[in-house]
């Protein structure tokens, strides 16, 4: 896991909360597969739930189950 991002870098790249980023990186929480793929695309870090998948399989899953995180505008509205 040499390319594992810091919690701050993961938060900045993906828009998830710092606490959730820390939990994902520590193994305390497992992200949903679409989020794990989003993390891979944004940071290059492959979460262990994607370890056994080929790049082609990840591409197909990304098409079938796209990540639908909140946009920055939606996060601002929730605050």
C-alpha positions as CSV (number, residue, x, y, z in Angstrom):
1,X,0.0,0.0,0.0
2,X,2.8,2.4,-0.8
3,X,0.5,4.8,-2.7
4,X,-2.1,5.0,0.2
5,X,-3.3,8.6,0.4
6,X,-3.5,10.5,3.7
7,X,-6.9,11.1,5.1
8,X,-6.6,14.7,4.1
9,X,-5.6,13.8,0.5
10,X,-8.5,11.3,0.3
11,X,-11.0,13.9,1.6
12,X,-9.7,16.6,-0.9
13,X,-9.7,14.2,-3.8
14,X,-13.1,12.6,-3.2
15,X,-15.2,15.0,-1.1
16,X,-15.9,12.4,1.6
17,X,-15.6,13.6,5.2
18,X,-12.2,13.4,7.0
19,X,-13.6,11.0,9.6
20,X,-14.9,8.6,6.9
21,X,-11.7,8.9,5.0
22,X,-9.8,7.9,8.2
23,X,-12.1,5.0,8.8
24,X,-11.7,3.7,5.2
25,X,-7.9,4.0,5.4
26,X,-7.6,2.3,8.8
27,X,-9.9,-0.6,7.7
28,X,-12.6,0.3,10.2
29,X,-15.1,0.9,7.4
30,X,-15.3,-0.6,3.9
31,X,-16.5,1.8,1.2
32,X,-19.2,0.8,-1.2
33,X,-17.7,-0.5,-4.4
34,X,-18.7,2.6,-6.5
35,X,-16.9,4.7,-3.9
36,X,-13.9,2.4,-3.9
37,X,-13.7,2.8,-7.7
38,X,-14.0,6.6,-7.4
39,X,-11.2,6.6,-4.9
40,X,-9.1,4.6,-7.3
41,X,-9.8,7.0,-10.1
42,X,-9.1,10.1,-8.1
43,X,-6.0,8.9,-6.1
44,X,-4.6,5.8,-7.7
45,X,-5.1,3.8,-4.5
46,X,-6.8,0.5,-4.9
47,X,-8.8,-0.4,-1.8
48,X,-8.5,-4.1,-0.9
49,X,-12.1,-4.8,-2.0
50,X,-10.9,-4.1,-5.6
51,X,-7.7,-6.2,-5.2
52,X,-9.0,-9.3,-7.1
53,X,-10.6,-7.3,-9.9
54,X,-8.9,-6.6,-13.3
55,X,-8.9,-3.1,-14.7
56,X,-11.4,-4.3,-17.3
57,X,-13.8,-5.6,-14.6
58,X,-13.5,-2.3,-12.7
59,X,-14.3,-0.4,-16.0
60,X,-17.5,-2.5,-16.4
61,X,-18.5,-2.1,-12.8
62,X,-18.0,1.6,-13.1
63,X,-20.5,1.7,-16.0
64,X,-23.0,-0.5,-14.2
65,X,-22.7,1.1,-10.7
66,X,-21.4,4.7,-11.2
67,X,-20.4,6.7,-8.1
68,X,-23.1,9.2,-7.3
69,X,-21.6,11.2,-4.6
70,X,-22.9,14.6,-3.7
71,X,-21.7,17.6,-5.7
72,X,-20.0,20.5,-3.9
73,X,-23.3,22.4,-4.2
74,X,-25.3,19.6,-2.6
75,X,-22.7,19.4,0.3
76,X,-23.0,23.1,0.9
77,X,-26.8,22.9,1.0
78,X,-26.7,20.1,3.6
79,X,-24.4,22.2,5.9
